[in-house]
Amino acid sequence: MQVLLVHAHPEPRSFCAALKDRAVATLRADGHRVEISDLYAMGFDPLAKAADFAFRRDPDYLNYALEQRHNEALGGLAPDIRHELDKLLWCELLLLVFPLFWFAPPAILKGWIDRVLLSGVTYGGRRFYDRGGLRGRRALVAVTLGGREHMFGPDAVHGPLEHMLRPLLQGTLAYVGLEVLPPFVAWHVPYVTDEVRADYLAAFAAHLRRLDSLAPLPFPSLDDFDETMRPRG
């Protein structure tokens, strides 16, 4: 299996970095090929901007999605976007490893999504959900956070963690056609003992080794909707 691991944490000695290293070691030991995009280490630019395009469809008004399509066709994407897009299209599993900041992924990861998930390549028109451009591939999220597990759930103080991750799991990964596997979560990470962190790392390795037995999360199928995107009767 070909895996692209996108890592988004500013501290190279963080527990997120330990998860990244454990994933690489586990996957490679099992014979998988792994490419790594360590966004902070790379100095990845998260800003979507006109300079991302060598050729402008409209030089007077920046419609980023339309310029993505135009420049992908003409070979005019910024080199860093082209490099990341090539890795994305190469992979069979997209693995995202990041901490939860303010109920959301870090801004640098959002910027990677904005710039690399190209309109016309990964989605566009009626090419979304199970008809998205990345259909046939899978995605897995591994997230760390400071809160305790009992603080998340239907009646908990923060509500379900799945609600916080929905813009990523459904609105991004599932939207572009990826089969989204159940996420791996490490709770209360800054405050637990080294023994608990070691248990998390072992559990993460075990999670990765049973990828083929994990049922993807349920998301909409366009077969269930008509041409106006209303539910079929």
Contacts in CASP RR format, 6 or more apart in sequence:
PFRMAT RR
TARGET T0000
AUTHOR 0000-0000-0000
METHOD contacts of the structure
MODEL  1
MQVLLVHAHPEPRSFCAALKDRAVATLRADGHRVEISDLYAMGFDPLAKA
ADFAFRRDPDYLNYALEQRHNEALGGLAPDIRHELDKLLWCELLLLVFPL
FWFAPPAILKGWIDRVLLSGVTYGGRRFYDRGGLRGRRALVAVTLGGREH
MFGPDAVHGPLEHMLRPLLQGTLAYVGLEVLPPFVAWHVPYVTDEVRADY
LAAFAAHLRRLDSLAPLPFPSLDDFDETMRPRG
1 27 0 8 1.000
1 32 0 8 1.000
1 33 0 8 1.000
1 92 0 8 1.000
1 93 0 8 1.000
2 32 0 8 1.000
2 33 0 8 1.000
2 35 0 8 1.000
2 90 0 8 1.000
2 91 0 8 1.000
2 92 0 8 1.000
2 93 0 8 1.000
3 27 0 8 1.000
3 32 0 8 1.000
3 33 0 8 1.000
3 34 0 8 1.000
3 35 0 8 1.000
3 91 0 8 1.000
3 92 0 8 1.000
3 93 0 8 1.000
3 94 0 8 1.000
3 95 0 8 1.000
4 34 0 8 1.000
4 35 0 8 1.000
4 36 0 8 1.000
4 37 0 8 1.000
4 87 0 8 1.000
4 88 0 8 1.000
4 90 0 8 1.000
4 91 0 8 1.000
4 93 0 8 1.000
4 94 0 8 1.000
4 95 0 8 1.000
5 20 0 8 1.000
5 23 0 8 1.000
5 24 0 8 1.000
5 34 0 8 1.000
5 35 0 8 1.000
5 36 0 8 1.000
5 37 0 8 1.000
5 95 0 8 1.000
5 96 0 8 1.000
5 97 0 8 1.000
6 37 0 8 1.000
6 39 0 8 1.000
6 94 0 8 1.000
6 95 0 8 1.000
6 96 0 8 1.000
6 97 0 8 1.000
6 109 0 8 1.000
6 112 0 8 1.000
7 16 0 8 1.000
7 17 0 8 1.000
7 20 0 8 1.000
7 36 0 8 1.000
7 37 0 8 1.000
7 38 0 8 1.000
7 39 0 8 1.000
7 41 0 8 1.000
7 97 0 8 1.000
7 98 0 8 1.000
8 16 0 8 1.000
8 39 0 8 1.000
8 40 0 8 1.000
8 96 0 8 1.000
8 97 0 8 1.000
8 98 0 8 1.000
8 99 0 8 1.000
8 105 0 8 1.000
8 106 0 8 1.000
8 108 0 8 1.000
8 109 0 8 1.000
8 112 0 8 1.000
9 16 0 8 1.000
9 17 0 8 1.000
9 20 0 8 1.000
9 40 0 8 1.000
9 97 0 8 1.000
9 98 0 8 1.000
9 99 0 8 1.000
9 106 0 8 1.000
10 40 0 8 1.000
10 106 0 8 1.000
11 17 0 8 1.000
12 41 0 8 1.000
14 99 0 8 1.000
15 144 0 8 1.000
15 186 0 8 1.000
15 189 0 8 1.000
15 197 0 8 1.000
15 200 0 8 1.000
16 97 0 8 1.000
16 98 0 8 1.000
16 99 0 8 1.000
16 144 0 8 1.000
18 197 0 8 1.000
18 201 0 8 1.000
19 97 0 8 1.000
19 142 0 8 1.000
19 144 0 8 1.000
19 186 0 8 1.000
19 200 0 8 1.000
19 201 0 8 1.000
19 204 0 8 1.000
20 36 0 8 1.000
20 38 0 8 1.000
20 97 0 8 1.000
22 201 0 8 1.000
22 204 0 8 1.000
22 205 0 8 1.000
23 34 0 8 1.000
23 95 0 8 1.000
23 97 0 8 1.000
23 142 0 8 1.000
23 204 0 8 1.000
23 205 0 8 1.000
23 208 0 8 1.000
24 34 0 8 1.000
24 36 0 8 1.000
26 204 0 8 1.000
26 205 0 8 1.000
26 208 0 8 1.000
26 209 0 8 1.000
27 34 0 8 1.000
27 208 0 8 1.000
28 34 0 8 1.000
30 209 0 8 1.000
35 87 0 8 1.000
35 90 0 8 1.000
35 91 0 8 1.000
37 44 0 8 1.000
37 84 0 8 1.000
37 87 0 8 1.000
37 112 0 8 1.000
39 46 0 8 1.000
39 108 0 8 1.000
39 109 0 8 1.000
39 112 0 8 1.000
40 108 0 8 1.000
44 80 0 8 1.000
44 84 0 8 1.000
44 108 0 8 1.000
44 112 0 8 1.000
45 80 0 8 1.000
45 115 0 8 1.000
46 107 0 8 1.000
46 108 0 8 1.000
46 109 0 8 1.000
46 110 0 8 1.000
46 111 0 8 1.000
46 112 0 8 1.000
46 114 0 8 1.000
46 115 0 8 1.000
47 111 0 8 1.000
48 64 0 8 1.000
48 111 0 8 1.000
48 114 0 8 1.000
48 115 0 8 1.000
49 62 0 8 1.000
50 56 0 8 1.000
50 62 0 8 1.000
50 67 0 8 1.000
51 78 0 8 1.000
52 64 0 8 1.000
52 67 0 8 1.000
52 71 0 8 1.000
52 77 0 8 1.000
52 78 0 8 1.000
52 81 0 8 1.000
52 115 0 8 1.000
53 67 0 8 1.000
53 68 0 8 1.000
53 70 0 8 1.000
53 71 0 8 1.000
53 76 0 8 1.000
53 77 0 8 1.000
53 78 0 8 1.000
54 71 0 8 1.000
54 74 0 8 1.000
54 75 0 8 1.000
54 76 0 8 1.000
54 77 0 8 1.000
54 78 0 8 1.000
55 70 0 8 1.000
55 71 0 8 1.000
55 74 0 8 1.000
55 75 0 8 1.000
55 76 0 8 1.000
56 67 0 8 1.000
56 70 0 8 1.000
57 63 0 8 1.000
57 66 0 8 1.000
57 67 0 8 1.000
57 70 0 8 1.000
58 66 0 8 1.000
58 67 0 8 1.000
64 114 0 8 1.000
65 119 0 8 1.000
66 119 0 8 1.000
68 77 0 8 1.000
68 118 0 8 1.000
68 119 0 8 1.000
68 120 0 8 1.000
68 121 0 8 1.000
69 118 0 8 1.000
69 119 0 8 1.000
69 120 0 8 1.000
71 77 0 8 1.000
72 85 0 8 1.000
72 118 0 8 1.000
72 120 0 8 1.000
72 121 0 8 1.000
75 82 0 8 1.000
77 85 0 8 1.000
77 118 0 8 1.000
78 115 0 8 1.000
80 115 0 8 1.000
81 115 0 8 1.000
81 116 0 8 1.000
81 118 0 8 1.000
84 112 0 8 1.000
84 115 0 8 1.000
84 116 0 8 1.000
85 116 0 8 1.000
85 118 0 8 1.000
85 121 0 8 1.000
88 94 0 8 1.000
88 116 0 8 1.000
88 117 0 8 1.000
88 122 0 8 1.000
88 134 0 8 1.000
89 121 0 8 1.000
91 137 0 8 1.000
92 137 0 8 1.000
92 138 0 8 1.000
93 137 0 8 1.000
93 138 0 8 1.000
93 139 0 8 1.000
93 140 0 8 1.000
93 211 0 8 1.000
94 134 0 8 1.000
94 137 0 8 1.000
94 138 0 8 1.000
94 139 0 8 1.000
94 140 0 8 1.000
94 173 0 8 1.000
94 178 0 8 1.000
95 139 0 8 1.000
95 140 0 8 1.000
95 141 0 8 1.000
95 142 0 8 1.000
96 105 0 8 1.000
96 109 0 8 1.000
96 139 0 8 1.000
96 140 0 8 1.000
96 141 0 8 1.000
96 142 0 8 1.000
96 168 0 8 1.000
97 142 0 8 1.000
97 143 0 8 1.000
98 105 0 8 1.000
98 106 0 8 1.000
98 109 0 8 1.000
98 141 0 8 1.000
98 142 0 8 1.000
98 143 0 8 1.000
98 144 0 8 1.000
99 106 0 8 1.000
99 143 0 8 1.000
99 144 0 8 1.000
99 145 0 8 1.000
99 189 0 8 1.000
100 143 0 8 1.000
100 144 0 8 1.000
100 145 0 8 1.000
100 146 0 8 1.000
100 164 0 8 1.000
101 107 0 8 1.000
103 158 0 8 1.000
103 164 0 8 1.000
104 110 0 8 1.000
104 164 0 8 1.000
104 167 0 8 1.000
104 168 0 8 1.000
105 168 0 8 1.000
113 172 0 8 1.000
117 123 0 8 1.000
117 172 0 8 1.000
117 176 0 8 1.000
120 127 0 8 1.000
121 133 0 8 1.000
122 132 0 8 1.000
122 133 0 8 1.000
122 134 0 8 1.000
122 176 0 8 1.000
122 177 0 8 1.000
123 132 0 8 1.000
123 133 0 8 1.000
123 175 0 8 1.000
123 176 0 8 1.000
123 177 0 8 1.000
124 132 0 8 1.000
126 222 0 8 1.000
127 133 0 8 1.000
128 175 0 8 1.000
128 176 0 8 1.000
128 177 0 8 1.000
128 222 0 8 1.000
129 174 0 8 1.000
129 175 0 8 1.000
129 177 0 8 1.000
129 219 0 8 1.000
129 220 0 8 1.000
129 221 0 8 1.000
129 222 0 8 1.000
130 177 0 8 1.000
130 219 0 8 1.000
130 220 0 8 1.000
130 221 0 8 1.000
130 222 0 8 1.000
130 223 0 8 1.000
131 177 0 8 1.000
131 222 0 8 1.000
132 175 0 8 1.000
132 176 0 8 1.000
132 177 0 8 1.000
133 176 0 8 1.000
133 177 0 8 1.000
134 176 0 8 1.000
134 177 0 8 1.000
134 178 0 8 1.000
135 177 0 8 1.000
135 178 0 8 1.000
136 177 0 8 1.000
136 178 0 8 1.000
136 179 0 8 1.000
137 177 0 8 1.000
137 178 0 8 1.000
137 179 0 8 1.000
138 178 0 8 1.000
138 179 0 8 1.000
138 180 0 8 1.000
138 181 0 8 1.000
138 211 0 8 1.000
138 216 0 8 1.000
139 173 0 8 1.000
139 178 0 8 1.000
139 179 0 8 1.000
139 180 0 8 1.000
139 181 0 8 1.000
140 180 0 8 1.000
140 181 0 8 1.000
140 183 0 8 1.000
140 184 0 8 1.000
140 208 0 8 1.000
140 211 0 8 1.000
141 165 0 8 1.000
141 168 0 8 1.000
141 169 0 8 1.000
141 173 0 8 1.000
141 180 0 8 1.000
141 183 0 8 1.000
141 184 0 8 1.000
142 183 0 8 1.000
142 184 0 8 1.000
142 185 0 8 1.000
142 186 0 8 1.000
142 204 0 8 1.000
143 165 0 8 1.000
143 183 0 8 1.000
143 184 0 8 1.000
143 185 0 8 1.000
143 186 0 8 1.000
144 185 0 8 1.000
144 186 0 8 1.000
144 189 0 8 1.000
145 185 0 8 1.000
145 186 0 8 1.000
145 187 0 8 1.000
145 188 0 8 1.000
145 189 0 8 1.000
146 187 0 8 1.000
146 188 0 8 1.000
146 189 0 8 1.000
146 190 0 8 1.000
146 191 0 8 1.000
147 158 0 8 1.000
147 187 0 8 1.000
147 188 0 8 1.000
148 187 0 8 1.000
148 188 0 8 1.000
149 185 0 8 1.000
149 187 0 8 1.000
149 188 0 8 1.000
150 156 0 8 1.000
151 157 0 8 1.000
151 158 0 8 1.000
152 158 0 8 1.000
152 159 0 8 1.000
152 160 0 8 1.000
152 161 0 8 1.000
153 159 0 8 1.000
153 160 0 8 1.000
153 161 0 8 1.000
154 160 0 8 1.000
158 164 0 8 1.000
161 185 0 8 1.000
162 169 0 8 1.000
165 183 0 8 1.000
169 180 0 8 1.000
169 183 0 8 1.000
169 217 0 8 1.000
170 180 0 8 1.000
170 219 0 8 1.000
173 180 0 8 1.000
174 180 0 8 1.000
174 217 0 8 1.000
174 219 0 8 1.000
179 216 0 8 1.000
180 216 0 8 1.000
180 217 0 8 1.000
180 219 0 8 1.000
181 211 0 8 1.000
181 214 0 8 1.000
181 216 0 8 1.000
181 217 0 8 1.000
182 214 0 8 1.000
182 215 0 8 1.000
182 217 0 8 1.000
184 203 0 8 1.000
184 204 0 8 1.000
184 207 0 8 1.000
186 197 0 8 1.000
186 200 0 8 1.000
186 204 0 8 1.000
189 197 0 8 1.000
189 200 0 8 1.000
207 214 0 8 1.000
224 231 0 8 1.000
224 232 0 8 1.000
225 231 0 8 1.000
225 232 0 8 1.000
226 232 0 8 1.000
END
